[in-house]
Amino acid sequence: MLMKLLMERADAEMLTVLMSDVMWDQWVRAGGIAPVNRLGEAAVTLSTVQYLLVPGWAEDLHRYQASMDRMLTAPTAPTPDSRPA
């Protein structure tokens, strides 16, 4: 969802909102975008451990994902010439 949001909807304001959330450091930097190899497998494992064991982490992740979902489904702002972006 994060990659889709960044590729389709990202603007300066959205990036500011995403990066100012505690989950940017706890999830995105620590394993939200994992490469396809052993390092990626380790990142997914770490994310799973955090999800299951760190108090409040699962709730924060669900909140962050819901926030990204709302951003992705929100109507786009019109461009200066009044056409949708």
Biopython code that builds the backbone (N, CA, C, O; Angstrom):
import numpy as np
from Bio.PDB.StructureBuilder import StructureBuilder

atoms = [
    (1, "MET", "N", (0.827, -1.186, 0.000)),
    (1, "MET", "CA", (0.000, 0.000, 0.000)),
    (1, "MET", "C", (0.876, 1.256, 0.000)),
    (1, "MET", "O", (0.577, 2.226, -0.696)),
    (2, "LEU", "N", (1.954, 1.231, 0.781)),
    (2, "LEU", "CA", (2.829, 2.400, 0.859)),
    (2, "LEU", "C", (3.424, 2.731, -0.512)),
    (2, "LEU", "O", (3.422, 3.892, -0.920)),
    (3, "MET", "N", (3.929, 1.727, -1.221)),
    (3, "MET", "CA", (4.514, 1.990, -2.540)),
    (3, "MET", "C", (3.465, 2.523, -3.506)),
    (3, "MET", "O", (3.748, 3.443, -4.274)),
    (4, "LYS", "N", (2.262, 1.962, -3.482)),
    (4, "LYS", "CA", (1.189, 2.429, -4.363)),
    (4, "LYS", "C", (0.853, 3.880, -4.037)),
    (4, "LYS", "O", (0.704, 4.701, -4.942)),
    (5, "LEU", "N", (0.733, 4.197, -2.764)),
    (5, "LEU", "CA", (0.429, 5.555, -2.343)),
    (5, "LEU", "C", (1.521, 6.521, -2.781)),
    (5, "LEU", "O", (1.227, 7.590, -3.316)),
    (6, "LEU", "N", (2.768, 6.156, -2.559)),
    (6, "LEU", "CA", (3.878, 7.036, -2.929)),
    (6, "LEU", "C", (3.966, 7.237, -4.440)),
    (6, "LEU", "O", (4.279, 8.334, -4.903)),
    (7, "MET", "N", (3.694, 6.194, -5.202)),
    (7, "MET", "CA", (3.805, 6.302, -6.657)),
    (7, "MET", "C", (2.613, 7.026, -7.287)),
    (7, "MET", "O", (2.773, 7.729, -8.285)),
    (8, "GLU", "N", (1.417, 6.857, -6.709)),
    (8, "GLU", "CA", (0.216, 7.411, -7.339)),
    (8, "GLU", "C", (-0.222, 8.748, -6.771)),
    (8, "GLU", "O", (-0.796, 9.558, -7.498)),
    (9, "ARG", "N", (0.031, 9.007, -5.494)),
    (9, "ARG", "CA", (-0.573, 10.167, -4.852)),
    (9, "ARG", "C", (0.394, 11.096, -4.138)),
    (9, "ARG", "O", (-0.013, 12.173, -3.700)),
    (10, "ALA", "N", (1.636, 10.725, -4.007)),
    (10, "ALA", "CA", (2.549, 11.471, -3.149)),
    (10, "ALA", "C", (2.699, 12.925, -3.579)),
    (10, "ALA", "O", (2.904, 13.238, -4.751)),
    (11, "ASP", "N", (2.589, 13.794, -2.587)),
    (11, "ASP", "CA", (2.919, 15.196, -2.752)),
    (11, "ASP", "C", (3.630, 15.625, -1.470)),
    (11, "ASP", "O", (3.743, 14.830, -0.537)),
    (12, "ALA", "N", (4.100, 16.841, -1.410)),
    (12, "ALA", "CA", (4.884, 17.301, -0.263)),
    (12, "ALA", "C", (4.095, 17.197, 1.044)),
    (12, "ALA", "O", (4.639, 16.778, 2.066)),
    (13, "GLU", "N", (2.832, 17.574, 1.014)),
    (13, "GLU", "CA", (2.023, 17.530, 2.234)),
    (13, "GLU", "C", (1.818, 16.090, 2.710)),
    (13, "GLU", "O", (1.927, 15.807, 3.903)),
    (14, "MET", "N", (1.522, 15.186, 1.781)),
    (14, "MET", "CA", (1.308, 13.793, 2.136)),
    (14, "MET", "C", (2.578, 13.175, 2.702)),
    (14, "MET", "O", (2.530, 12.444, 3.691)),
    (15, "LEU", "N", (3.709, 13.467, 2.078)),
    (15, "LEU", "CA", (4.982, 12.936, 2.585)),
    (15, "LEU", "C", (5.267, 13.451, 3.984)),
    (15, "LEU", "O", (5.765, 12.705, 4.829)),
    (16, "THR", "N", (4.962, 14.704, 4.238)),
    (16, "THR", "CA", (5.157, 15.270, 5.573)),
    (16, "THR", "C", (4.315, 14.524, 6.593)),
    (16, "THR", "O", (4.797, 14.201, 7.679)),
    (17, "VAL", "N", (3.056, 14.245, 6.254)),
    (17, "VAL", "CA", (2.164, 13.513, 7.163)),
    (17, "VAL", "C", (2.696, 12.100, 7.389)),
    (17, "VAL", "O", (2.782, 11.651, 8.532)),
    (18, "LEU", "N", (3.048, 11.405, 6.331)),
    (18, "LEU", "CA", (3.543, 10.033, 6.459)),
    (18, "LEU", "C", (4.826, 9.965, 7.279)),
    (18, "LEU", "O", (4.965, 9.109, 8.153)),
    (19, "MET", "N", (5.765, 10.867, 6.996)),
    (19, "MET", "CA", (7.067, 10.812, 7.646)),
    (19, "MET", "C", (7.052, 11.342, 9.075)),
    (19, "MET", "O", (7.969, 11.050, 9.842)),
    (20, "SER", "N", (6.044, 12.105, 9.447)),
    (20, "SER", "CA", (5.994, 12.630, 10.806)),
    (20, "SER", "C", (5.364, 11.635, 11.780)),
    (20, "SER", "O", (5.417, 11.835, 12.994)),
    (21, "ASP", "N", (4.772, 10.568, 11.253)),
    (21, "ASP", "CA", (4.155, 9.551, 12.104)),
    (21, "ASP", "C", (5.239, 8.641, 12.679)),
    (21, "ASP", "O", (6.222, 8.336, 12.005)),
    (22, "VAL", "N", (5.055, 8.213, 13.921)),
    (22, "VAL", "CA", (6.015, 7.324, 14.575)),
    (22, "VAL", "C", (6.209, 6.030, 13.784)),
    (22, "VAL", "O", (7.276, 5.418, 13.848)),
    (23, "MET", "N", (5.201, 5.619, 13.051)),
    (23, "MET", "CA", (5.313, 4.383, 12.291)),
    (23, "MET", "C", (6.262, 4.492, 11.100)),
    (23, "MET", "O", (6.710, 3.466, 10.589)),
    (24, "TRP", "N", (6.577, 5.688, 10.648)),
    (24, "TRP", "CA", (7.546, 5.835, 9.553)),
    (24, "TRP", "C", (8.878, 5.220, 9.980)),
    (24, "TRP", "O", (9.488, 4.464, 9.223)),
    (25, "ASP", "N", (9.324, 5.542, 11.181)),
    (25, "ASP", "CA", (10.587, 4.985, 11.668)),
    (25, "ASP", "C", (10.438, 3.538, 12.103)),
    (25, "ASP", "O", (11.324, 2.720, 11.854)),
    (26, "GLN", "N", (9.325, 3.215, 12.751)),
    (26, "GLN", "CA", (9.175, 1.879, 13.308)),
    (26, "GLN", "C", (8.818, 0.829, 12.257)),
    (26, "GLN", "O", (9.132, -0.348, 12.439)),
    (27, "TRP", "N", (8.184, 1.219, 11.189)),
    (27, "TRP", "CA", (7.758, 0.230, 10.206)),
    (27, "TRP", "C", (8.420, 0.444, 8.855)),
    (27, "TRP", "O", (9.015, -0.489, 8.316)),
    (28, "VAL", "N", (8.335, 1.630, 8.297)),
    (28, "VAL", "CA", (8.853, 1.853, 6.943)),
    (28, "VAL", "C", (10.366, 1.698, 6.908)),
    (28, "VAL", "O", (10.895, 0.954, 6.082)),
    (29, "ARG", "N", (11.060, 2.391, 7.792)),
    (29, "ARG", "CA", (12.529, 2.295, 7.783)),
    (29, "ARG", "C", (13.022, 0.936, 8.237)),
    (29, "ARG", "O", (14.058, 0.465, 7.768)),
    (30, "ALA", "N", (12.292, 0.296, 9.149)),
    (30, "ALA", "CA", (12.755, -0.978, 9.712)),
    (30, "ALA", "C", (12.281, -2.196, 8.929)),
    (30, "ALA", "O", (12.643, -3.319, 9.281)),
    (31, "GLY", "N", (11.496, -2.015, 7.896)),
    (31, "GLY", "CA", (11.112, -3.194, 7.150)),
    (31, "GLY", "C", (9.853, -3.096, 6.323)),
    (31, "GLY", "O", (9.423, -4.108, 5.770)),
    (32, "GLY", "N", (9.241, -1.939, 6.210)),
    (32, "GLY", "CA", (8.026, -1.801, 5.423)),
    (32, "GLY", "C", (8.229, -2.052, 3.944)),
    (32, "GLY", "O", (7.328, -2.549, 3.269)),
    (33, "ILE", "N", (9.387, -1.717, 3.439)),
    (33, "ILE", "CA", (9.716, -1.960, 2.040)),
    (33, "ILE", "C", (10.920, -2.892, 2.043)),
    (33, "ILE", "O", (12.059, -2.443, 2.176)),
    (34, "ALA", "N", (10.672, -4.165, 1.900)),
    (34, "ALA", "CA", (11.724, -5.166, 2.048)),
    (34, "ALA", "C", (12.204, -5.671, 0.694)),
    (34, "ALA", "O", (11.393, -5.957, -0.187)),
    (35, "PRO", "N", (13.524, -5.780, 0.525)),
    (35, "PRO", "CA", (14.052, -6.349, -0.721)),
    (35, "PRO", "C", (13.743, -7.835, -0.794)),
    (35, "PRO", "O", (13.468, -8.474, 0.222)),
    (36, "VAL", "N", (13.792, -8.380, -2.012)),
    (36, "VAL", "CA", (13.512, -9.800, -2.217)),
    (36, "VAL", "C", (14.831, -10.564, -2.133)),
    (36, "VAL", "O", (15.506, -10.769, -3.142)),
    (37, "ASN", "N", (15.185, -10.976, -0.938)),
    (37, "ASN", "CA", (16.365, -11.800, -0.675)),
    (37, "ASN", "C", (16.380, -12.121, 0.813)),
    (37, "ASN", "O", (15.379, -11.901, 1.496)),
    (38, "ARG", "N", (17.476, -12.629, 1.323)),
    (38, "ARG", "CA", (17.542, -12.974, 2.750)),
    (38, "ARG", "C", (17.357, -11.746, 3.636)),
    (38, "ARG", "O", (16.757, -11.844, 4.707)),
    (39, "LEU", "N", (17.856, -10.608, 3.210)),
    (39, "LEU", "CA", (17.660, -9.382, 3.974)),
    (39, "LEU", "C", (16.174, -9.035, 4.055)),
    (39, "LEU", "O", (15.691, -8.598, 5.099)),
    (40, "GLY", "N", (15.461, -9.229, 2.963)),
    (40, "GLY", "CA", (14.021, -9.004, 2.957)),
    (40, "GLY", "C", (13.294, -9.958, 3.885)),
    (40, "GLY", "O", (12.359, -9.569, 4.585)),
    (41, "GLU", "N", (13.734, -11.221, 3.886)),
    (41, "GLU", "CA", (13.129, -12.201, 4.793)),
    (41, "GLU", "C", (13.365, -11.805, 6.244)),
    (41, "GLU", "O", (12.474, -11.947, 7.081)),
    (42, "ALA", "N", (14.563, -11.308, 6.544)),
    (42, "ALA", "CA", (14.865, -10.862, 7.910)),
    (42, "ALA", "C", (13.990, -9.670, 8.290)),
    (42, "ALA", "O", (13.521, -9.581, 9.424)),
    (43, "ALA", "N", (13.771, -8.761, 7.354)),
    (43, "ALA", "CA", (12.934, -7.589, 7.625)),
    (43, "ALA", "C", (11.492, -8.007, 7.909)),
    (43, "ALA", "O", (10.858, -7.464, 8.814)),
    (44, "VAL", "N", (10.973, -8.965, 7.144)),
    (44, "VAL", "CA", (9.612, -9.445, 7.362)),
    (44, "VAL", "C", (9.520, -10.141, 8.722)),
    (44, "VAL", "O", (8.530, -9.981, 9.436)),
    (45, "THR", "N", (10.541, -10.907, 9.077)),
    (45, "THR", "CA", (10.565, -11.573, 10.379)),
    (45, "THR", "C", (10.568, -10.558, 11.506)),
    (45, "THR", "O", (9.817, -10.700, 12.472)),
    (46, "LEU", "N", (11.406, -9.533, 11.394)),
    (46, "LEU", "CA", (11.456, -8.492, 12.417)),
    (46, "LEU", "C", (10.108, -7.791, 12.538)),
    (46, "LEU", "O", (9.643, -7.522, 13.645)),
    (47, "SER", "N", (9.488, -7.499, 11.419)),
    (47, "SER", "CA", (8.187, -6.848, 11.426)),
    (47, "SER", "C", (7.149, -7.725, 12.118)),
    (47, "SER", "O", (6.316, -7.224, 12.874)),
    (48, "THR", "N", (7.195, -9.031, 11.864)),
    (48, "THR", "CA", (6.257, -9.956, 12.494)),
    (48, "THR", "C", (6.478, -10.006, 14.001)),
    (48, "THR", "O", (5.517, -9.993, 14.770)),
    (49, "VAL", "N", (7.730, -10.063, 14.423)),
    (49, "VAL", "CA", (8.037, -10.075, 15.851)),
    (49, "VAL", "C", (7.531, -8.795, 16.508)),
    (49, "VAL", "O", (6.921, -8.847, 17.576)),
    (50, "GLN", "N", (7.780, -7.643, 15.876)),
    (50, "GLN", "CA", (7.285, -6.380, 16.424)),
    (50, "GLN", "C", (5.769, -6.412, 16.527)),
    (50, "GLN", "O", (5.201, -6.006, 17.541)),
    (51, "TYR", "N", (5.119, -6.891, 15.486)),
    (51, "TYR", "CA", (3.660, -6.935, 15.440)),
    (51, "TYR", "C", (3.099, -7.763, 16.592)),
    (51, "TYR", "O", (2.088, -7.401, 17.193)),
    (52, "LEU", "N", (3.759, -8.866, 16.889)),
    (52, "LEU", "CA", (3.248, -9.788, 17.898)),
    (52, "LEU", "C", (3.679, -9.450, 19.325)),
    (52, "LEU", "O", (2.937, -9.731, 20.267)),
    (53, "LEU", "N", (4.848, -8.860, 19.507)),
    (53, "LEU", "CA", (5.409, -8.736, 20.849)),
    (53, "LEU", "C", (5.493, -7.327, 21.427)),
    (53, "LEU", "O", (5.404, -7.168, 22.645)),
    (54, "VAL", "N", (5.659, -6.316, 20.610)),
    (54, "VAL", "CA", (5.846, -4.958, 21.138)),
    (54, "VAL", "C", (4.484, -4.366, 21.488)),
    (54, "VAL", "O", (3.627, -4.241, 20.614)),
    (55, "PRO", "N", (4.270, -3.996, 22.759)),
    (55, "PRO", "CA", (2.964, -3.443, 23.165)),
    (55, "PRO", "C", (2.584, -2.209, 22.345)),
    (55, "PRO", "O", (3.373, -1.273, 22.212)),
    (56, "GLY", "N", (1.377, -2.221, 21.803)),
    (56, "GLY", "CA", (0.865, -1.080, 21.049)),
    (56, "GLY", "C", (1.303, -1.013, 19.597)),
    (56, "GLY", "O", (0.765, -0.217, 18.829)),
    (57, "TRP", "N", (2.275, -1.837, 19.204)),
    (57, "TRP", "CA", (2.810, -1.742, 17.847)),
    (57, "TRP", "C", (1.763, -2.136, 16.807)),
    (57, "TRP", "O", (1.625, -1.472, 15.779)),
    (58, "ALA", "N", (1.036, -3.200, 17.068)),
    (58, "ALA", "CA", (0.021, -3.655, 16.104)),
    (58, "ALA", "C", (-1.046, -2.585, 15.913)),
    (58, "ALA", "O", (-1.479, -2.332, 14.789)),
    (59, "GLU", "N", (-1.470, -1.956, 17.010)),
    (59, "GLU", "CA", (-2.482, -0.905, 16.913)),
    (59, "GLU", "C", (-1.964, 0.281, 16.114)),
    (59, "GLU", "O", (-2.684, 0.846, 15.292)),
    (60, "ASP", "N", (-0.697, 0.662, 16.361)),
    (60, "ASP", "CA", (-0.111, 1.772, 15.599)),
    (60, "ASP", "C", (-0.020, 1.440, 14.117)),
    (60, "ASP", "O", (-0.285, 2.289, 13.266)),
    (61, "LEU", "N", (0.356, 0.202, 13.811)),
    (61, "LEU", "CA", (0.463, -0.203, 12.409)),
    (61, "LEU", "C", (-0.903, -0.187, 11.734)),
    (61, "LEU", "O", (-1.028, 0.295, 10.608)),
    (62, "HIS", "N", (-1.922, -0.703, 12.401)),
    (62, "HIS", "CA", (-3.278, -0.686, 11.831)),
    (62, "HIS", "C", (-3.751, 0.756, 11.607)),
    (62, "HIS", "O", (-4.363, 1.059, 10.583)),
    (63, "ARG", "N", (-3.467, 1.630, 12.557)),
    (63, "ARG", "CA", (-3.845, 3.041, 12.427)),
    (63, "ARG", "C", (-3.127, 3.670, 11.226)),
    (63, "ARG", "O", (-3.741, 4.397, 10.445)),
    (64, "TYR", "N", (-1.825, 3.387, 11.081)),
    (64, "TYR", "CA", (-1.033, 3.946, 9.988)),
    (64, "TYR", "C", (-1.526, 3.419, 8.636)),
    (64, "TYR", "O", (-1.633, 4.175, 7.671)),
    (65, "GLN", "N", (-1.822, 2.128, 8.576)),
    (65, "GLN", "CA", (-2.330, 1.553, 7.337)),
    (65, "GLN", "C", (-3.695, 2.137, 6.981)),
    (65, "GLN", "O", (-3.968, 2.396, 5.809)),
    (66, "ALA", "N", (-4.549, 2.345, 7.972)),
    (66, "ALA", "CA", (-5.859, 2.955, 7.713)),
    (66, "ALA", "C", (-5.690, 4.384, 7.209)),
    (66, "ALA", "O", (-6.429, 4.827, 6.330)),
    (67, "SER", "N", (-4.721, 5.101, 7.765)),
    (67, "SER", "CA", (-4.443, 6.466, 7.318)),
    (67, "SER", "C", (-3.988, 6.472, 5.856)),
    (67, "SER", "O", (-4.432, 7.312, 5.073)),
    (68, "MET", "N", (-3.102, 5.536, 5.484)),
    (68, "MET", "CA", (-2.643, 5.442, 4.096)),
    (68, "MET", "C", (-3.798, 5.074, 3.174)),
    (68, "MET", "O", (-3.900, 5.595, 2.063)),
    (69, "ASP", "N", (-4.670, 4.177, 3.634)),
    (69, "ASP", "CA", (-5.827, 3.782, 2.832)),
    (69, "ASP", "C", (-6.723, 4.987, 2.557)),
    (69, "ASP", "O", (-7.192, 5.169, 1.434)),
    (70, "ARG", "N", (-6.963, 5.810, 3.582)),
    (70, "ARG", "CA", (-7.780, 7.018, 3.383)),
    (70, "ARG", "C", (-7.111, 7.968, 2.389)),
    (70, "ARG", "O", (-7.791, 8.561, 1.551)),
    (71, "MET", "N", (-5.789, 8.121, 2.472)),
    (71, "MET", "CA", (-5.070, 8.989, 1.533)),
    (71, "MET", "C", (-5.186, 8.465, 0.111)),
    (71, "MET", "O", (-5.349, 9.235, -0.835)),
    (72, "LEU", "N", (-5.099, 7.147, -0.031)),
    (72, "LEU", "CA", (-5.130, 6.537, -1.362)),
    (72, "LEU", "C", (-6.506, 6.653, -1.996)),
    (72, "LEU", "O", (-6.610, 6.812, -3.212)),
    (73, "THR", "N", (-7.561, 6.577, -1.198)),
    (73, "THR", "CA", (-8.910, 6.610, -1.752)),
    (73, "THR", "C", (-9.513, 8.011, -1.800)),
    (73, "THR", "O", (-10.594, 8.200, -2.357)),
    (74, "ALA", "N", (-8.829, 8.985, -1.224)),
    (74, "ALA", "CA", (-9.347, 10.361, -1.242)),
    (74, "ALA", "C", (-9.312, 10.893, -2.669)),
    (74, "ALA", "O", (-8.413, 10.555, -3.440)),
    (75, "PRO", "N", (-10.287, 11.721, -3.018)),
    (75, "PRO", "CA", (-10.260, 12.322, -4.355)),
    (75, "PRO", "C", (-9.011, 13.190, -4.515)),
    (75, "PRO", "O", (-8.544, 13.818, -3.564)),
    (76, "THR", "N", (-8.493, 13.209, -5.720)),
    (76, "THR", "CA", (-7.323, 14.039, -5.966)),
    (76, "THR", "C", (-7.725, 15.501, -6.052)),
    (76, "THR", "O", (-8.835, 15.835, -6.468)),
    (77, "ALA", "N", (-6.816, 16.354, -5.657)),
    (77, "ALA", "CA", (-7.073, 17.789, -5.734)),
    (77, "ALA", "C", (-7.023, 18.229, -7.189)),
    (77, "ALA", "O", (-6.223, 17.700, -7.961)),
    (78, "PRO", "N", (-7.862, 19.187, -7.583)),
    (78, "PRO", "CA", (-7.805, 19.667, -8.971)),
    (78, "PRO", "C", (-6.494, 20.402, -9.236)),
    (78, "PRO", "O", (-5.918, 21.038, -8.353)),
    (79, "THR", "N", (-6.056, 20.293, -10.460)),
    (79, "THR", "CA", (-4.858, 21.020, -10.879)),
    (79, "THR", "C", (-5.231, 22.471, -11.113)),
    (79, "THR", "O", (-6.416, 22.800, -11.159)),
    (80, "PRO", "N", (-4.245, 23.347, -11.263)),
    (80, "PRO", "CA", (-4.567, 24.781, -11.461)),
    (80, "PRO", "C", (-5.499, 25.053, -12.628)),
    (80, "PRO", "O", (-6.225, 26.048, -12.608)),
    (81, "ASP", "N", (-5.501, 24.191, -13.652)),
    (81, "ASP", "CA", (-6.402, 24.423, -14.783)),
    (81, "ASP", "C", (-7.757, 23.719, -14.586)),
    (81, "ASP", "O", (-8.510, 23.534, -15.542)),
    (82, "SER", "N", (-8.059, 23.327, -13.322)),
    (82, "SER", "CA", (-9.335, 22.732, -12.893)),
    (82, "SER", "C", (-9.583, 21.317, -13.380)),
    (82, "SER", "O", (-10.705, 20.819, -13.284)),
    (83, "ARG", "N", (-8.563, 20.667, -13.896)),
    (83, "ARG", "CA", (-8.714, 19.261, -14.256)),
    (83, "ARG", "C", (-8.177, 18.423, -13.115)),
    (83, "ARG", "O", (-7.218, 18.830, -12.460)),
    (84, "PRO", "N", (-8.774, 17.247, -12.854)),
    (84, "PRO", "CA", (-8.229, 16.364, -11.804)),
    (84, "PRO", "C", (-6.796, 15.992, -12.114)),
    (84, "PRO", "O", (-6.411, 15.870, -13.277)),
    (85, "ALA", "N", (-6.004, 15.812, -11.063)),
    (85, "ALA", "CA", (-4.588, 15.451, -11.237)),
    (85, "ALA", "C", (-4.480, 14.061, -11.807)),
    (85, "ALA", "O", (-3.374, 13.569, -12.029)),
]
sb = StructureBuilder()
sb.init_structure("model")
sb.init_model(0)
sb.init_chain("A")
sb.init_seg("    ")
for serial, (resi, resn, name, xyz) in enumerate(atoms, 1):
    if name == "N":
        sb.init_residue(resn, " ", resi, " ")
    sb.init_atom(name, np.array(xyz, "f"), 0.0, 1.0, " ", f" {name:<3s}", serial, name[0])
structure = sb.get_structure()
